[in-house]
Amino acid sequence: MDCATEEGEIRRALARLDGIRSLQFRLGQRQLLIDADAPVLEQALAAIRKAGFNPVPLAATPAAGSVTAEASCQSCDSDHDEHDHVHGNAGDSVWKLGLALALAIAAELLHLWGEDMPMARYAGMGLAVAAIALSGFSTYQKGLAALRHGRLSINALMTVAVTGAFLIGQWPEAAMVMALYAIAELLEARSAARARNAIGQLLELAPEQADVLQADGQWLTLPVAQIQPGAVLRVKAGERIALDGVITAGNSAIDQSSVTGESIPVDKGTGDTVFAGTINGTGVLQMRSTSTAGNTTLARIIHAVEEAQHTRAPTQGFVDRFAAVYTPLIFALAVAVALGGPLLMGWSWLDAIYKALVLLVIGCPCALVIATPVTIVSALTAGARRGLLFKGGIHLEQARLLKAVALDKTGTLTHGRPQLIHSEWFVAPERESEVRALALALAGESDHPVSRAIASGLLARGAHRYPGVLQQIHAVPGHGVQAQQLEGEALLLGQSGWIEQQHGGMDAVVQQAVTHQLAEGRTVTLLANRHQVLALFAVADQLRAQAAQAVGELQGLGLHTVMLSGDHQVTADAIAHQAGLAQARGNLLPEHKLEAIRSLQRSHGPTAMVGDGINDAPALASADMGIAMGGAGTDIAMEAADVVVMNDDLRRVPEAIRLSRYTHEVLWQNIALALGIKFVVFVLALMGHASMWMAVFADMGASLIVVFNGLRLLRWRQ
């Protein structure tokens, strides 16, 4: 199993204690982390022991008067396979179970063929005892411990059922049931472990060694754990990058699928960021490391998914509450059948007891309890492989409930980097080259993003450096840049409104050009002297290539979409039109975005906010789901949001909603399968058409079905 039953029992045992700040269950490692003050911690350990468990403290780390204790769950109701990895050999376990099954089959055959032969009877009984001892020792141990403490766990039900069957003379079935139960549990544990450990495979992507440049110019291969930020590394073609860093020499195509989920390699060159675990495609690279081995983007992804696995999804909480009532109810029903069958239905006592034991086997909630965690973990892992990080199962489940999505403009719908889109010249053609050089010279003197965009755009269009000298260059805050030519001509590069104010008006041709560019949502900058406007430059933050498709997909999913921006309304409207958004709100301060989210929640229902994780922090926090773009390499984004899109691809947002909806379908498929199969066999048992081995087949078969159904999510591709 997945230890989910014990998790619920431990949570109930600790629910009465005050002072426990948090519980973190690491089911795969059979560990529990308790964050509490030292006196409360001792009470917690005592409560766990009283509940029938044997917590073994592993570590205790004081921090600000608190203790975070790790305890190993040594009496878990599950995972023979994982238990054997700690205390024995998994191969030995398989060998024992195989032998136990063979002995159980032999006991069944002796019972069928030698029922009237005393020697065959005793031999069959001995074989059954041996089969139960080989396959069911740990089950008996755990079951008896649970019964001593008044807990009706799965192992307790199996212990009562097998013991009862043996006592009424059905030892072949008792042996077969225990052997099949143990084998199915082993298969189930391995399948569940596959889901839990799938994300851990990413750890193997980062190499353990890397070539590091030494002071004497030589390359030395060092363990990655010893490499500090600032070291220069060499990455050969086909090798995996060991640490996050910045390329200092070389060009190559980098396969970033392990971090961002992008299937197509990305061209990288000097100055570009690279991530640990990604693959260098063609060229030799030199890079400067910017992280340690434990703090790479890949490591943070793994940590985020591991933390998400420890959170409880709403469906899991429902299933746990249901199982807490379901198991005692099944036990009470079995007792009622055993006692009431002979008195009310005229059954023989042995027949009634046998039916009751069959009901106990059917009643094991294995499939029901494991259905949720395996499905949730598989979905979280599938999302991480696609560049989608959910900060917990609750967010994965709740994404399907969204009714509205608000999208930030800058850095979300757009690249967040202004670019020169358009330029016009209001001088004679023979002067255009000179005017370009003047514009480049002034723009290059400013650190303003618009000026930098103009300078970069002009250089890309072949502008030459101004051959003359500009004097008295200074910025005019909020307006632009001004300078003086040697011949005394004043030059201005700045906002159209400022230029118009300086000139006392504007030529009709220029005014028309300015109006047109503003209507397109662009920022207009003019170059002018004292007498006339020389040139116009239109700068805009361009729409992401996938933005319109992503918006269309969100609308196709039935979600109301709106853009929220701090830009002018005209600019916001222009970008919204390009993206296919019918509604855009501009001139919004952070508090206005917050109010916009609350308004959407009131009018439409659960609302998501998609932003950059920094400027949109209030809106992200207030939304029912905060989705941050650009998580690759960004700690802030990972902290601020409920969901992180690692590769800036907006199409991941509707993808997250589709994954949530599909996960919900699989969850309820599993619950329906688990309960439906049990109900059918339950009816057959009451009618006398189901045996114990059929019941265990049905129970464990249902468990395996829901596990494999949940594992399908690992291969999810939309």
N, C-alpha and C positions, 0 to 999 in steps of 0.2 A: 504494500500500500504506500501511501505518501505521508504517513504519520499525521494525517489531518485529524483523525479521531482523537489521538492523544493531545494534539494541539488544542482542540476544543475542550478536552477535560482539564488540561492545565490552565487554560484561560479561566474556566469556571472556578477552579480551585483558588486562583489568585484574584478573582474579581472582588472578593470581600476585603482585600487588603488595601489600605490607603497608603499613599506615598510611592507607589510604583509609577515612574514617569513613562516608561515604555517597555514593551516586550517585543523582541525580534526573534522569530523562529527561523532557523536555518535548517529546514527539513532534510535537505540533501546531505548536510554534514552532521545531522542528528544533534544540533546544538541550539541552545536558547540563550539569548542575551537579555539580561535584566538590568535596567537602568534605575537604580534606587539608592537611597542612603543605606549605610552599612547595617543599622538595626532592622530596617525593613527588608533588606536582602536576606538576612537570617530567617525572618518570619516567612519569606517567600519560599526559601528552600525547605523549611519545615512543612509548609502547606503542600508542596509538591511531593514530598516523601509520604505525607499522610494520604495523599491521593493514590498511592501505590506505585510511585515511580522512584527511581534511584538516581537523582542528579549527582553528577561528579563534577565539582568545580574545576575549570580549566585555567582560568585567569581572572584576575581582578585588577582593575586600573582605576585608582582614585583620581577624581577630577572635580575640583570646586566643591568638595564635601560629599560628592556622590560616588557610587561604585557601579561600574558596569561589569557585571559578572557573566562569564560564559560557562554554561553547564552542558554536559553531554547527556543526552537522553539514552540511558542504558536499558530501559525497559519499554522500548517502543513496540507498538503492536504491529510492526510492519518491517518490510525490507530485509528479508532473509539474505538477499544478495548483498546489500550494502553492509549489513551486520557482519557477514562473512569476510568482507574486505577488511574489516577492522580486526576481527578476532580469529579469523581462520582463512582457509583457502576456498575461493568460489568454486574452483574445479572439484574440490572434495564435496561441496554441497550438492553440486549437480550429480556427482557419482552416487552419493547417499540417496538422493531423491529417486534416481533411476533404479537403484536396488530396492528401495522401499516400494515403488510401483510394481516391480517384478514380483516381490513377495506378496503384495496385496492381490495381484492377479492369480498367483498360485493358491492363495488361501481361498479365493472365490471359486477356483476350479475344484479344489478339494471339497468344498462345501457342496458344490453341485453334483459331483460324481461319487463322493464317499460319505453322503449324509448318514447312511446307516452303518458305517464302519467306525467304531470307536477310535481306532488308531488314526484314521484319516481326519476324524473330528479334532482330536487333540493336536495333530500335526498342523491342521489348518489354523487352529487357535494360536499355536506357537508362532506360525508365520505371520499372522495378523498382529500379534504383540510386537514382533520384530519390526514389521513395517511401520507401525505407529511410533515405536521408539526411534527409528531412523528419521522419520519425516516430521514427527509431531512433538519432539521433546520441548523445543522452544515455545511452541504453541501452548502446550500444557503448562509450562512454567509461567508464561504470561497470563494465560487464562485463569489459573489458580490464584495468582497474585491479584488479578482484577476482582475475582469473586470474593477474596478475603476482604477487600476494601469496598465491597458493595457496588462495583462498577460492572455494568453489562456491556463489556467491550466485544469486539468481533471475536477475539480469541476466547473470551469467556463463553460465548455462544457455541463455538466449535468444540470447546472442551466438554461442555455439558452434553452436546449432541453425540460426540464420539463415545464418551463414557457410557451414556445411556444406551446407545446401540450395542455396545459390547456386553453390557449387563443383561440385556434382553435376548442375547444369543445371536445378534446380527454382527458378529465380529468381522466377517469378510467385508461387509459394507462399511463398518467402522474404519477398517484399514484402508479401503479404497477411498473413502471420503477424505481421510487425513492426508494420504499420499497425493491425491488430486488437488486438494486445497494447498498443500505446500508447493507443488509444482506450479500451479496457477499463480500463487502469490509471488514466486520467484520471477516468472515471466512478467507479471504485472509490475513488480519492483524495477526490473530492468527497463521496461518500457517507460515508466514514470521517470526514472533516472535519466533516460535519453532526453526527455523534455527539459528537465532541470539543468542538465549539463550541456545542452546545445549551445548556449551563449558562451559557456566556458571554453569552447573550442576556439573562440577568438583569441584567447590568451596565447595559443600556439602560433598565431600569426606573427607576433613580434619576435625577431631573432634574439638569441641569447648573447651573441657577440657582434662586434662591429669594428671596422678599421678606423683608428683614430690617429690624426696627425700629431706627431711629437714635435718638441721644440727644435730638434735637429733636422727636421724635414722628412723623417722616416715615418712610415705607417706601421702602427702596432695594433694587433688584434686584442681587444679587451672585452671582458664581460660587460654587458650593457648596464648592469646594476652599478658599476663603478664609474660610469661616464656622467660628468656633470654638465649643466647648461653652459654654453659657450664653446664647447669642444667642437673641432672640425672633423666631420666624418666623411668617409668615402663609401659610396654605394655603387656597386657594379651593376651592369645590365642584368636583369632577371632576379636580382636580390630584393629581399624585403627591407624596407626602411626600419631602422631600429628605434628611433626616437622622433618626436616632433621636432621640426626645425625649419630653417630658411635656406634655400639653395643659394650658394655663393659662387658656384661655377658649374657650367654644363646645362644641357637641355635634354628633356626626355618626356615620354608619355607615361603618366603614372596611373596605375590601376587603383582607384580609391574605393572600390566597392565594399571593402571590409569596414570602412568608416562612414561613408556617405550613402552607400547603396547604389551609386551610379555604376551602370554596367559598361559604359564607354570610357576608356582611359582619357585623362585630361592632360593636355600639353602644359608642361611646367618649365620655367627657366629661372635665371638669376633673379633673386628677390621674392620668388613665390614660396608659399608655405607648403610644407609636406607633413604627412602624419605617419606615426609609427604603425607598422603592420601593412602599409600599402606597398605595392610592388613597382619597382623601377623597371620600365619597359625596355628601352633601347640604349640609351647613352649612359656614360659614367658621370655621376654627379658628386659634387662636394657640397656639403651642407653644414650649417652651424646649428647645433642642438639648442633647443629652447625649453627642454623639459628633462626631468629625471625619468627613470624607467617606470616608476609608480604613479606618475602624474601626466602621462600622455593622454591624448584625446581618446585613444582606444581603451586605455585603462579606465577612464572616466565613463565611457559608454558601458563597459562591462559592469562597473560599480553601480551605475544608474539602473541597469536591468536587474542586477542582483537585489538592489534595494526594492525595486518594484515587485519582485517575486515574493518579498517578505510581507507586503501589504495584502490585506484581505479584500477581495472583491465583494460587492453586495450579494451576488448569487451564492458565493461561498458561505457568507454569513447565514443566508437563508437555509442552505443545505445543512449546515452544522446545527442550526436550531431544530430543523426537521428531524435530523438523525438522532438528536438528543431525546426526542419524544418517540420516534419510530422504533428504536431498538428495545426500550422497555415495553412498549406496546406489543411487539412481536413476542417477547418472552412471556408476557401475561397471556396472550392469545394461545401460545403453545401449552401453557399450564392449564388453561381453560379447556383445550381440546383433550389433553391427557386425562383430566378429571371429569369433564362433562360428557365426553364421547360415550363412555360405558353407561353413564347414568341417564343421558337424554337420547342418545342415538342407538343404544343397544350394541355398541362395538365391544369387542373383547378388550381387556386391559392392555394386553401386549400390542394389539392393533392400534389402540388409541395413543399409547405412548410412542409407538413408532411414527405415527402421523405427526405427533407433537415434535419429535426430534427432527423430522423432515422440515417442519415449519421453522425450527431454529436455524437450520442450515440455510433455508431460503431467506430468512430474515436478516442474514448478515448484510450490513449496509456498505460493503466494500465498494461496489460499483457506484453507489450514490455519493459516497464521501470523496472518492478519487476523481469523479467526473469533472469537478470544477477546477481544482488546482492544476491538473495536467493541461486542460484546455487553456486556462489563463496564461500559464507559463509558455506554452507553445505559441500563443498569439503574441505575447511580449517579445519572444525571440524572433518570430517572423517579422514583426515591425522593426526591430533593431537591425535586422539584416537588410531592410529596405531604407534605412536612414531615418526611422521613426522611433523616437524614444518616449515611451509612456512612463510617467513617474509613479506608476502603481496600477494594480488591477482595477481600482475604482474608476480611474480616468478612462481606461480601456473600455469598460462597460458603459460608462455614461456618455461617451462620444456619440453613440447611436441615438441619444435622446435630444441632441441639439436641434434647434429650430431656426436659429439665425447665426450668421457669421459676420463679424465686423473685421475688416482688413485695413491695417495701416497702409499708407501710401509709400512713404520713403523707406527704402530698404526692404519692403515686403512685396508690394506690387511692382515697385521699380527697383533698380539696382542700388539706389542710394548714392550714385556718383553722377554729378552734372556733366553733360557732354555738349560740345558745340554742335548744334543741329543745323544751323542756317546762318549765312552771312550775306550781306548786300553792300555794294559800294556805290557811293553817291559822288564819285569823282570821275574824271576822264579815264579811259582804260589805261593810258600810259602812266597814270599815277597809282594804279591799284597796287603794284608791287611795293611802292614806297609806303602806302597807307598800311598794308599788311605788316610791314616791318615796324612801323610806329605802334600799331596795336599790340604786336608781340612784345615790344619793349616795355610798354606800360603795363600790360597784363602780367608780365614776368616779374614786375616789382611789387605785386600784391600777393598775399597769402590767402585771400578770399577764395572759397571754392569756385565761384563763378569765374573769377579772373584766371585761376589755374586751368579751368576747363577751356577757356578761350585760348590761352597760351598753348595748351596741349593740342587743341584742334587746329590752330594755325600752323604749328610745327608739322603736324601730320599732313597738312595740305600743301606743304612745301614753302612756307614763309621763311624769309631770310632774316638774319639778324640786322637790326638797324645800324647802318654804317656810321651815323653821326653820334652826337653826344646829347643826352638829355640832362637838364639841370633842375634843381629844386623839386625833385620828385618826392611827393608825400601823399599819403592816403587821407581822404576826407571821410571819416567814419560815417557809415550808413549811406554813403553816396557813391564813392568811387576813388579814382586816382587822378592826380593832375601833375603836370610837368611843364618844363620850359625848354624849347629848342634854343640852340646857340644864337640863331637869328632873332630870338625874342618872341617867337610864336608860342602862345600858350596852348596846351593840349589837355583835353579832358577825356577820361574813359570811365563811364559810370552809368547809373540808372537813367532811363529815359526821362523820368520826371525831373531829375536834377539837371540834366542837360537842357531840357525845355525851360526850366526856371532860369538857368544861366543865360540862355539866349533870348529870353522874353517871348518865347513862342517857338513854333516849329513849322518848317516847310510842309506843304500839303502832301507831297510825295513821301516824305519821311514819316509824317503822321499816319498816313495810310498803311505804310509798311509796319510801323510799330503796333498799330491797332490790330492788324492781321495776325502778327506773331503772338500778341497777348491773348487773342481769342483762341489760339491753339494751345494755350496753357504754358507758354514758354516765358522764361525770364529774358527781358530785352536789355541789352547794354549798347550804348552808343559811343562812338569815337568822334570827337568834334574839336575844332579850334574856335577862335573867337568869332569867326564869320559863318561857319556852316558845319553841318553834320557830315562827317567823312565816311562813316561806315556804321552798319548795324550788325550786331551779333545776337543770335537767339540761342539760349542755353536751356536745356531741359534734362531732367532725370528720366531716362528712357524706361519704358515698360519692360518687364522681364518677358522673355520669349514664351514662357509657359503660363503667364498670368491669365490671359484670356481663356485658355483651355481649362485651367483650374477653376476659374469663376463659372464657366459653363458647366463643369462637372458638379460643382456645389449646387448650382441652381437645378441641375438635373436630378439631384438627390432630394429636391424639395425644400432646400434651405433658403431663407431670406438673406440676401447679401447686401452689404453696404460698406462704403469706404469712409474712413475717418482720417482726416489730415489736418496738419497745422498750416499747410500752404493756403494761398489765396483760393477763394472759391472757384475762380475761373480755371486755375491750374488743376484743382481737384476734379472739376467737371470734365476737363479735357482727358485726364488720365482715366477717369471712370468710364468715359465713353469708349476709349480704346480697349479697356478691359472687359467691356460688356456689362458694366454695372449701371443699374438704373438710378441709383441713389448715391450721392456723395455729399459729405459734410466737410467744409473747409474752415479755415481760421479757428481751429480748435486747439486750446491749451490742454495740458494733461488732465486738469480737472473737468474740462468740457468733454473729453473722451470718456472719462469715468461716468459722467451723467448720461452720455449717449448709450453706453453699455446698459446702464440701469433702465433706461427708457426702452431699449430693445427687449430686455428681460420682461418688463411689464406688458409690452404689446405682443410679443411673439413667443416668449418662453425661454428655455435654456439657450444661452448665447455663448459663443466662442469669440475670443479676441485673438487675432493673428498679428503679431508685431515683432519687433527686433529684440525684445527681452530687456531693454534698457530704458529707452525713452517712454515706452508704453507700459511701464511697470504698474502704475495704478489701475489702468484698464485691464491688464492681464490678470492682476490679482482679484479684481472685482468680478470678472467674467466667470461663468460656470466652468469654462475651460480656457486656460491660457495656452496659446500655441506660439512658441518662439521660433523664429527663422534664424538660420545660420549658427547652429550649435557647434559646428566643427571648430574646435579650438577656443570656444567661448564659455568660460565658467559661468558668467553672469546669466547667459541664456538658459543654461541647464538649471540654475537655481531659481530663476524667476517664473518659469512656466510649468504647466502640467504635462505638456507634450513638447518635444523639441524636434524640429526638422533639421537634420544634420547637413543637408546639401543645398539649402536655399531654393529647393524646387517646390513651388507652390502646389504642384499636383499631389504632393504627399498629404496635403490637408484633406481633400476628399477621399484620398486613399485611407487615411486614418479612420474616417467615418465608415467607409465600407468594411474595413477590418473589424471595427467594433460591431457592426451589424452582423457580420458573418460569425464572429465569435459568439454573439448572443444566440444565434441560431444553433450553433454546435453545442453550446451549453445546455439548451433546452432539449435538443435531440438526445443528449446523453442522459439527462434526467428522465425523459420519457422512456428511453430504452431500459434504463436501470429499473424503473418501477414497473414498466410494462411486462418485461420478462419475468420478474418476480411474481407479478399478479397471475400470469398464466400458469406458472408452476405451482403457485399457491392453490389455485382452484383445482389443479390436477391432484395435488396432495390430499386435499379434503375429499376428493372423489376416490382416492385410493389408487390412482394411476401414476404416482410419482414415487420413486425410491430415493434414498439418501444420496446415492452417487449421482442420480439425475439432478438432484437439488444442488449439489456442489458444482456440477457441470454448469447448471444454469446460473448460479451465483458468480462463479469465477469467469464463466464465459461472458456474462454481462460486464464484468469488470474489464476484461480484456477488450471487449468491443468498444466501451466508452474511452478507454485509454487510446486505442488505435484511432478512434474517431477524433479525439482531441489532438493526436499527433499529426493529423492531416494538416493542421494549421501551420506546422513547420514548413510546409511546401507552398504556403499561400502566396499567390502572385497577383492578386486582384481578382 
